[in-house]
Amino acid sequence: MAVDRRRHRRYVLQTELTVLIGAEKTPVPGKLLDLSAGGAFITARTAIELGAGTFVHMVYQHSTICEATGHVVRTLPFGSETGAAIEFAFANQELVAFLHTYKQTAEALRWELLQALSDIQIRLP
């Protein structure tokens, strides 16, 4: 059995996001399957390059900007999409605070927090 070496607890979100590809920022639909202070796992209907730099952006409660930067550390086929594990080099305080709130919220009520997220984007080169 593989040893889990993650430093941060992952939270299952399974929410829609937009992957913006290249300088043109071509939008591609995807999903943010899980999120932690150390990274994320996404799926998208596009090829995702291993090692690609990433910029994660989402808005919580209409005004709190949650952001992180990192790179793709693993890719794999995920049905008809590509799955990508992203490791963060930096996550801002707002993202960490959102995850703390999510952690403290009863599982049955977490959907309300997800409803308060908007403009979820991941930018790839």
N, C-alpha and C positions, 0 to 999 in steps of 0.2 A: 504494500500500500504506500502511495506517495505521501510524503510529509508536507503539510501545509505550512509554508514559510511566510505567509502574509503577516505584516505588522499591524494592519488595521482591519477591523471587522467590516465585512461586506454587508450591504443592505440591498435586498431585492426590491427593485423599483418597477421594472417592466413597463416603462412609459415611452411614448413616442418622442422621437427627436429628429432633427434634420442634420445630415452630414453635408458640410459644404466642402466641395472638392476644388482644389487648384486656385490659381489667381482669380479666375472668373467667379469663384464661389458657387459653382453649379450645385444646386440643392438635390440631395438624394434622401428619400425617406429611410428611417432606421428606427432602432429601439435601444434605449438605455436599459439593459437588463439588470445590472447591479452597479453600486457605487460605494466607494469608501474614501477616506481621507488620503489613501495611497494610490487609488486608481479606479478604473471602471471597466466594464465589459459591455461592448455594443455589438449590434448586428446592423448590417446595411446591405442594400442591393447594389453593391459596387465592389470592385477589387480594392483591398486595403493593403498598403505596402508595409512589410515588417520594418521597424525602425523609424517609420514616418513620425515627424513631430506633430503634436496635437495641441489644440487650444479648445478647452471646454468652457462653455458659457451657458448659464441659465439664470432666470429671474425668479425670485421667490417673493410672493405676496406683492406683486406689481412694482417693487422698488429695490429689493435687495439683490445685488448682482453677485452671483456665485461663479467663481472662475478658477480654472486650474490649467497648468501646462504640463506636458509630458511627451511620451512617445509610445508607439505601438511595440509591445514586447512579444506578442504571440498572435497569430492569425490561424483560423481554421474554418473549414466549410461548416455552414450552419443552415441546413436545409438548402433553399435556393439563394441564400444570402451568404455573406462573409461575416464571421465573428472575429472580433478583435479585442484583445486585452490591452489596456492602456495603463502604463505606470506613470503616476504624477511625479514630477520633479518639484512642483510647487502647487499648493492649493491655498486660496485666500481664506482669511478668517471667516468670511461669510459662508463659504462652503462648509467649513468645519463646524460652524455654528448650526447650519441647517441639518447636518448629519447628527449632531448632538440632540437637537430637537426631535429628529426622526427616531433616534434610539430611545428617547425618554417617552415617546408616545406609544400608547397601547396599540398592538398590531391591528386590532379591529378598527382603529381610528386613523391609521396611517394614510388611507386613501384620501382623507381630507388634505393632508400635507401635499400629496401628489397633485391634487386639484389646484393648489396654490402655486405650482410651478408653471412657468411659461417660457417661450423662446429658448427651448433647449437645443443647443447647437454644439456640434463638434466640427472643428475646421481641420482639414488635412491638406497637405501640399499637393 
